[in-house]
Amino acid sequence: MIILNLILIAEITHASSINLTDKLNRKISINIPVNRAVIVITYELIPALNLWEQVVGVSRWAEEECGLYKAIVKENPSFRRPLVGGGMDINVEAVLKLKPDVVITWTYVPDTIRFLESKGIKVIGIWPENLTELYKDIRLHGMLFGKEKRAEEVIKEMEKMLNFIRNRVSKISLEKRKKVIHVVSTPTRVSGKLVITNDIIKIAGAINIAEEINKNYMDVSVEKIVQWNPDVIFIWGSARYDESWFYNNSQFRFIKAVKKRQIYKLPKWST
């Protein structure tokens, strides 16, 4: 038995199927390797694991957010896959037309997942809350698509890169580490403890002040951000605002990140 804590529990029942429990605690049996998948959220893994021949549809976010996906389909137009809406608004009719073996999506909209299931479509809901869970999801894709070896190579390369950063910042004392927040769709919606961003901030040698929030994201007051007084503010790359929102808001004029001009909008990369 292969156990993937928190994200999934999968058991290889015989050479051609696995049983698993997804992030929504739903039990699913999938024939492997999957040959017709709709990938709504883990589109980064299409080029990373070379899944082009086994994917029949992607979300529009792949073309809007994923630089690697966009670069490859620009050079190889035949790799472009039909779009099925986004993670928040999956186009059910478009999915049904593609007749997928499985749909892999975020757990944003459970009702849509249940509706697809009612139409006979198998759906795996994921939501990695940290790097450990992300690695387990990568390994899941390896199992589903018969790419186990490549999945391990990807994880090894990721850890190599992250360990390089860990080593570079390891000697920074706790009192010298920058206190930061990462804001997302609105300037007062912060990344809490249960997101991969929290792990990345730590690896970078900083402290996520909002780690006290035991959620993925949470709306907080302006007063709360002022109280935190972050040294650095990072803005989600796809946010519809930029650094000027903070610099031009008089309520924030006394926080360190504003006074020292330490606010950065991240590149528009995928998750």
N, C-alpha and C positions, 0 to 999 in steps of 0.2 A: 504494500500500500504506500502511495505517495501522499504525504500530508503537507498541505500548503496552509499554514495557520493564518487565520483572520480573513484572508482573501478567498481561498478555496480549499476544499478537501476533495482531492481527486483520487479515484481508484481505477486502475487499468483492469477492466473486467475480462477482456480478451484482446487479441491482437488488433481489433479494429474499432474499439470503442472505449470511452472513459466515462465514468460517472463523476460529477463534481457538484459542489455547493458554492454558489456565487456570493457576491457581497450582500445581496438581498436575502440570503439564506434560502434560495430556491435550489432544488435538486434537479440536475439536468444530465441527460445521457447524450453524448455526442459521438457520432462515428468519426474515426480518424483514419488517415489525415483528412482534414477539411479541404474541400475543393472549390466551394462556392461560399465565400464569406462576405458579409457587409461589415465594414469596419467604420464605426461612427467616431470613435475617440482615440484609438491607439494607432492612428495612421502613421506615426513616426516609425512604427515597427514594420511597415510594409517594405520600405527600402532597407531598413536595418537587418531584417531577417530574409529579405528577398522573397516576398510573398506575392509578387505581382501576378503570377499565373493562378493564384488561388483566391484572389479578391475580385468580386464582381461589382462592388459599389463602395463609396466612401461618403463621409459627410462633406458639406461645403467647407467646413473648417480646415480640411486637408489642403485645399487650394488657397484658403485665406491666411492660414496660420503657419503651415509647415514648410519652412524654407527648403528643406531637403526634398520633400515630395514635389514641390513646385519646380525646383531645378531639374529634377530627373524627368518629369513629364514634359518640360519644355524641350529638353534634348531628345526625348523619346515620346512623341505624341500618342503612340499606340498604347502607352502605359496609363494614360488618363482613364479614370473609371467614372461611371455615372454617379451623379450626386443624389443624395437622399435626404437633403435638409441638413440641419445642424443637431448638436447634442441636445438642445432644448426643444427643437421642433422637428423631430424626425418625420419625413414624408412617408407615411405608412404605405400609400399606394405605390410609390416608387420602389419601396423595399419589396413588396409582394410581387411586383413585376419581375424582379431579379431572381426570384425563387432561390434564396440562399439556404445553405445548410445551417448557417448560424449567423446571428447578428451580435457583434460585440460593441457594447455601448456603455457610457457613464450611467450612474444610477440617478441622474437628475430627475427623470420623469417616470416613476414606476408605473403610472397608468398606461403610458405608451408601451412599456415592456409587456404588461399584462394583455394589452390589446393585440400586440403582435403574437403573443403566445396563443391567444384565442383563435388566431388565424392559422395555427399550425406551424408558426415560425419559432425556432429555438433561439433564445436570447440569453447571452451572458452579461450580467451587469457587474461592472468593476468600479472601484473607487480607491486607488492606493493612497493611504494616508501618510506613508513614509517611504523611504528608499527600500527598506526591506520588503514591504508589500509590492512596490514597483518591480523589484527583481522577481518576486513570485509570479507577478502577472506576465513578465517577459518569458519566464519558464513555462507558464501556461500556454502562451502562444507557440512556444517551441513544441510542446506536446501536441497541440491541436493541429499544427501544420506540418509536423514531421521535421522540424528544424531545431531539435534539441541541441545539437552541437553548436550551431550558429548562435543560439540564444546564450549559451555559456560563454562564447567568444565575446559577444556584445557586453555582457555583464562584467567580464574580466577587463575589457577595455575601459568601461565606465569606472570601475574601481581603481584602475591604474591612474586615471585622470584625477579622480577625487582624492586619492591618497597623496598625489603630488601636492594638491592644495592643502590637505590636512597637515602634511609635513612642513610646508612653508609657514603656516600660521601657528604651529604647535607651541612655539615659545612666547606667544603673546600672552601676557598675564591677564587674569580675569578682570582686574580693575582697568586695564587698558583696552579691553575689547569694546568695539562700538556697539551702542544700543540702537537697534534699528526697528522699523516697522515696514511691512510690505502691504501696500494698499491696492485694491483691485478695481472692481467696476465703478465704485464711487470713492472719493477721497477719504471717506470715513468708514469704509468697509475694509477691515484688516484681515490678514491671514493669521489664524490662530495656531494651535498646537497640532491639529490633525490634518496637516497638509505637507506635501513633500518640500514646499518652500521653507518650512521650519527646519528641516534637516539641512537644506542647502545653506541657509543662513549660518547655522552652526559650523558646518564644514568650512565656510568662508572665514571663520574666526570671529564672528560677531554674535550678538545676543538678540534674539527676537523678543522684544518687550511684550508682545502680544501672546507669547506662549502661555501666559496665565489663563488664556481663553481656551477651554477644553472643547473646541469646535474647529471645523475647517475654516469657516469665515464668519465674521460677525460685524454688524454695524455698531459703531461706538460714537460717542459724542465728541464734538470739537474739544470740549473741556477735558475729556479723557486723554486725547492726543497731547494736549498742552501739558497735562499732568505727567504723562510719560516722558515728555521732553526728549524725543529721539535725537541721536547724533546724526543719523542718516535715514532718509525715507526713500524706498524703492517703489516705483509705480509700475504696475502690470503693463506690459507692452501693448496690449490691445485696448487699454482704457481710452475713453474718449475725452481725456483731459491730459494736461502735461504739468511740468514743474511750475509753470506760471500760476496755476490755481493756488498753490501754497504761497508763492512769493507775493502774490497780489492780494492775499487775504489777511487783513490786519489782525485777525484773531490769532494768527500763527507767528506774528512778527518776532516774538521773544523766544521761540524754541530754537534749540541749537542748530538743527538741520537747516532752518531758514536763515539764521544769522550767518552761518558759515557756508551757505550755498551748497549744501550736501544733499540735494534731492535729485534723483536720477530716474528718468523713465527708461525702462528696460527695452531692449530690441523687441520687435514684434515676432518673437519666436513662438513655437508651439510649447505646450505644457512640458 
